[in-house]
Amino acid sequence: MLPRLGEKFDIDFEVIKRPRHEYQSLAYVDLGLPKAPAIMIGGDVIVEGRDIDEQELEKILRQRLAQK
């Protein structure tokens, strides 16, 4: 989904994958990052701990890009 939306909106994105046990560790909690799975735009957490519908994410991207 993200590569397709990145191409559609001409934006860069970064995917970070770690083993599940790392996301559940105290060290990860100390980083202050959102619960996986998560999507962040800049420093804003869009969704955490659940999946998001592609259409919903596309709507959010459109809104963010219109604000620029």
C-alpha positions as a Markdown table, in Angstrom:
| # | Residue | x | y | z |
|---|---|---|---|---|
| 1 | Met | 0.0 | 0.0 | 0.0 |
| 2 | Leu | 2.7 | 2.6 | 1.0 |
| 3 | Pro | 4.8 | 2.3 | -2.2 |
| 4 | Arg | 1.7 | 2.8 | -4.3 |
| 5 | Leu | 0.6 | 5.8 | -2.3 |
| 6 | Gly | 4.1 | 7.2 | -2.4 |
| 7 | Glu | 4.1 | 7.1 | -6.1 |
| 8 | Lys | 0.6 | 8.5 | -6.4 |
| 9 | Phe | 1.3 | 11.5 | -4.2 |
| 10 | Asp | 5.0 | 11.8 | -5.1 |
| 11 | Ile | 6.2 | 11.5 | -1.5 |
| 12 | Asp | 9.0 | 9.7 | 0.2 |
| 13 | Phe | 8.3 | 7.2 | 3.0 |
| 14 | Glu | 10.3 | 5.0 | 5.3 |
| 15 | Val | 9.2 | 1.6 | 6.5 |
| 16 | Ile | 10.8 | 0.3 | 9.7 |
| 17 | Lys | 10.3 | -3.4 | 10.5 |
| 18 | Arg | 11.5 | -5.1 | 13.6 |
| 19 | Pro | 10.8 | -8.5 | 15.2 |
| 20 | Arg | 7.6 | -8.5 | 17.3 |
| 21 | His | 9.6 | -9.0 | 20.5 |
| 22 | Glu | 11.5 | -5.7 | 20.0 |
| 23 | Tyr | 8.2 | -3.8 | 19.8 |
| 24 | Gln | 7.1 | -5.4 | 23.0 |
| 25 | Ser | 10.3 | -4.6 | 24.9 |
| 26 | Leu | 10.8 | -2.0 | 27.6 |
| 27 | Ala | 13.6 | -0.4 | 25.5 |
| 28 | Tyr | 11.1 | 0.2 | 22.7 |
| 29 | Val | 8.6 | 1.8 | 25.1 |
| 30 | Asp | 11.4 | 4.1 | 26.4 |
| 31 | Leu | 11.9 | 5.4 | 22.8 |
| 32 | Gly | 8.4 | 7.0 | 23.0 |
| 33 | Leu | 7.5 | 5.6 | 19.6 |
| 34 | Pro | 3.9 | 4.5 | 18.8 |
| 35 | Lys | 2.7 | 0.9 | 19.1 |
| 36 | Ala | 3.2 | -1.2 | 16.0 |
| 37 | Pro | 1.7 | -1.2 | 13.5 |
| 38 | Ala | 1.8 | 2.5 | 13.2 |
| 39 | Ile | 1.9 | 5.3 | 10.6 |
| 40 | Met | 3.4 | 8.7 | 11.3 |
| 41 | Ile | 3.5 | 11.7 | 9.1 |
| 42 | Gly | 6.3 | 14.0 | 10.3 |
| 43 | Gly | 6.0 | 13.8 | 14.1 |
| 44 | Asp | 2.3 | 13.1 | 14.1 |
| 45 | Val | 1.0 | 9.7 | 14.8 |
| 46 | Ile | -1.8 | 8.9 | 12.3 |
| 47 | Val | -2.6 | 5.5 | 13.6 |
| 48 | Glu | -1.1 | 3.1 | 16.0 |
| 49 | Gly | -1.7 | -0.4 | 17.2 |
| 50 | Arg | -4.1 | -1.2 | 14.4 |
| 51 | Asp | -4.3 | -1.3 | 10.6 |
| 52 | Ile | -5.7 | 1.6 | 8.6 |
| 53 | Asp | -7.9 | 1.4 | 5.5 |
| 54 | Glu | -6.1 | 2.6 | 2.3 |
| 55 | Gln | -8.9 | 5.0 | 1.4 |
| 56 | Glu | -8.7 | 6.5 | 4.9 |
| 57 | Leu | -5.0 | 7.0 | 4.7 |
| 58 | Glu | -5.3 | 8.5 | 1.2 |
| 59 | Lys | -7.8 | 11.0 | 2.5 |
| 60 | Ile | -5.4 | 12.0 | 5.3 |
| 61 | Leu | -2.6 | 12.4 | 2.8 |
| 62 | Arg | -4.7 | 14.6 | 0.6 |
| 63 | Gln | -5.6 | 16.8 | 3.5 |
| 64 | Arg | -2.0 | 17.1 | 4.7 |
| 65 | Leu | -0.7 | 18.0 | 1.2 |
| 66 | Ala | -3.4 | 20.6 | 0.8 |
| 67 | Gln | -2.2 | 22.3 | 4.0 |
| 68 | Lys | 1.3 | 22.9 | 2.5 |
